[in-house]
């Protein structure tokens, strides 16, 4: 399938799915929400299989790997630093910031755990 036609189908599918999802949320129809998500997932898979051109080369994959690694490191460092600062402000008298600091620290820990799990999985899969 030609790239322009494929893009048009993707945009049309996104508009229809977004409209259906919005309608379902506004009127509280949970079955329609689940149906909309499943349909969007299946339609995305079908459209991805129709694509005949090369999606990514080695350079693009390397850039994505480097950027995702730096994104994880930056978020974990920033969230940890900000979480500890908010914890420290709790001792000065800003007690309402303690839960926010805890949330940031827990999310940083969760991201580090996920990074370790996926890292070990891909090292086993690709022999690294």
MIDO-532368 format. One line per 8 residues: number of its first residue (from 1); for each residue x, y, z of N, C-alpha, C. Coordinates in steps of 0.02 Angstrom, whole numbers. Layout:
<pts>
NUM) X,Y,Z,X,Y,Z,X,Y,Z | ...
</pts>
This chain:
<pts>
1) 42,-59,0,0,0,0,45,62,0 | 24,113,-36,63,174,-41,63,212,26 | 119,246,41,124,281,106,70,334,117 | 52,371,64,1,424,73,-67,394,88 | -84,340,54,-148,307,66,-149,276,136 | -94,247,156,-89,217,223,-96,270,277 | -64,328,266,-70,383,314,-141,408,318 | -175,413,262,-245,435,261,-289,386,300
9) -278,321,291,-316,271,328,-302,275,403 | -240,287,421,-223,293,492,-256,354,524 | -255,410,489,-288,471,515,-363,460,521 | -393,430,471,-465,417,472,-482,369,530 | -442,317,539,-454,270,594,-446,305,661 | -397,349,667,-387,384,730,-446,430,746 | -472,464,696,-529,509,706,-590,469,727 | -603,413,694,-661,372,711,-654,343,781
17) -595,318,798,-585,288,864,-589,341,919 | -561,400,907,-565,453,957,-636,476,967 | -674,481,914,-745,501,920,-785,449,958 | -774,386,942,-808,331,977,-789,330,1050 | -725,338,1064,-702,337,1133,-731,396,1172 | -732,455,1142,-759,514,1175,-834,505,1189 | -870,479,1141,-942,466,1150,-953,417,1207 | -912,365,1209,-920,314,1261,-904,342,1330
25) -854,385,1335,-836,415,1399,-890,464,1422 | -915,504,1376,-966,553,1394,-1031,522,1418 | -1050,466,1388,-1112,434,1407,-1103,374,1453 | -1042,362,1475,-1029,310,1525,-1038,239,1501 | -1025,227,1438,-1033,160,1410,-965,124,1411 | -953,84,1462,-888,52,1470,-876,-3,1418 | -929,-35,1395,-921,-87,1345,-896,-56,1280 | -923,2,1262,-901,37,1201,-829,61,1208
33) -807,79,1268,-738,100,1279,-691,41,1265 | -707,-16,1294,-665,-75,1285,-665,-96,1211 | -724,-95,1180,-729,-112,1108,-688,-64,1066 | -689,0,1083,-652,50,1045,-577,39,1051 | -552,23,1110,-481,11,1121,-459,-52,1084 | -497,-105,1088,-480,-167,1054,-481,-158,979 | -531,-123,953,-535,-111,881,-477,-69,857 | -458,-18,895,-401,24,876,-337,-18,875
41) -328,-62,923,-269,-104,925,-266,-151,865 | -322,-182,849,-324,-229,792,-313,-191,727 | -345,-133,720,-337,-94,659,-266,-69,650 | -233,-52,704,-163,-31,701,-119,-88,677 | -131,-148,702,-92,-206,680,-103,-221,606 | -166,-217,584,-181,-230,514,-147,-179,469 | -151,-115,488,-119,-63,447,-43,-69,447 | -15,-90,503,58,-99,506,81,-155,461
49) 41,-207,454,59,-262,409,54,-242,336 | 12,-194,321,4,-172,251,61,-128,228 | 100,-102,274,155,-58,256,210,-98,224 | 233,-75,165,281,-114,127,351,-83,125 | 359,-24,152,425,8,149,465,-8,212 | 529,5,210,572,-6,267,556,47,320 | 544,24,381,523,69,434,582,102,467 | 633,64,484,690,92,520,754,57,498
57) 808,94,501,873,64,487,913,60,552 | 975,36,547,1015,27,608,1031,93,643 | 1042,145,604,1058,210,633,999,237,674 | 939,230,648,879,252,684,870,212,747 | 882,147,744,875,105,804,927,125,857 | 988,140,836,1039,161,883,1021,227,916 | 995,274,876,974,339,903,918,329,953 | 870,286,938,815,274,984,839,241,1049
65) 886,195,1044,914,163,1104,949,215,1148 | 990,257,1117,1027,307,1156,979,357,1188 | 929,379,1150,882,429,1178,840,400,1233 | 818,336,1226,778,307,1280,819,296,1343 | 882,277,1334,926,269,1393,936,335,1429 | 949,388,1392,958,453,1423,893,480,1454 | 836,464,1423,772,484,1451,760,452,1519 | 773,387,1523,764,352,1586,811,380,1639
73) 874,389,1622,923,416,1670,904,486,1693 | 883,528,1646,864,597,1664,803,598,1709 | 752,558,1693,692,557,1734,707,531,1804 | 744,477,1808,759,447,1873,800,496,1915 | 849,528,1886,890,576,1923,849,637,1945 | 810,665,1898,770,724,1915,716,709,1965 | 681,653,1957,627,636,2003,655,621,2072 | 712,587,2075,742,572,2140,764,636,2175
81) 798,680,2138,821,742,2168,762,784,2192 | 712,792,2150,654,831,2170,616,799,2227 | 612,732,2228,578,697,2282,613,709,2349 | 680,705,2349,717,718,2411,711,791,2432 | 709,836,2385,700,907,2402,632,917,2435 | 580,886,2406,513,893,2436,509,859,2504 | 545,804,2514,548,774,2580,582,822,2629 | 636,853,2607,671,901,2650,627,960,2668
89) 586,983,2622,541,1039,2637,489,1020,2689 | 476,955,2697,430,932,2748,455,950,2818 | 521,947,2828,549,962,2894,549,1037,2908 | 544,1078,2857,542,1151,2867,472,1174,2884 | 422,1136,2864,354,1156,2880,304,1147,2824 | 326,1123,2767,281,1112,2711,260,1039,2709 | 216,1021,2754,197,951,2763,157,924,2704 | 124,968,2666,83,945,2610,125,922,2550
97) 190,936,2551,233,915,2495,263,846,2505 | 257,817,2565,286,752,2579,256,697,2534 | 189,694,2526,161,642,2482,184,649,2409 | 192,710,2386,215,721,2318,287,696,2310 | 329,710,2359,398,685,2357,401,610,2358 | 357,580,2399,355,506,2402,333,477,2335 | 283,509,2303,260,485,2238,315,489,2186 | 353,543,2185,408,550,2138,462,497,2151
105) 478,485,2214,529,435,2229,505,364,2212 | 441,349,2226,415,283,2208,413,273,2132 | 395,326,2095,394,320,2022,465,311,1995 | 514,344,2024,583,335,2003,606,263,2017 | 588,237,2075,606,168,2092,571,119,2044 | 508,131,2030,471,87,1984,503,87,1915 | 523,146,1892,555,150,1826,622,115,1826 | 660,120,1880,724,84,1883,713,9,1883
113) 662,-14,1919,647,-86,1920,626,-110,1851 | 582,-72,1818,562,-91,1750,621,-92,1703 | 666,-44,1710,725,-41,1667,769,-103,1678 | 777,-123,1741,816,-183,1756,783,-246,1728 | 717,-251,1734,682,-310,1709,688,-315,1634 | 674,-260,1599,678,-262,1526,750,-270,1502 | 797,-241,1539,868,-249,1521,890,-322,1526 | 870,-355,1580,890,-426,1587,854,-469,1535
121) 792,-452,1519,755,-490,1468,790,-484,1400 | 807,-424,1380,838,-415,1314,910,-440,1312 | 945,-438,1368,1012,-468,1369,1008,-543,1359 | 958,-576,1389,949,-647,1378,927,-662,1306 | 883,-620,1281,856,-632,1214,909,-623,1160 | 950,-570,1166,999,-555,1115,1070,-574,1134 | 1079,-605,1191,1144,-630,1211,1194,-576,1230 | 1172,-525,1265,1216,-470,1283,1240,-474,1350
</pts>
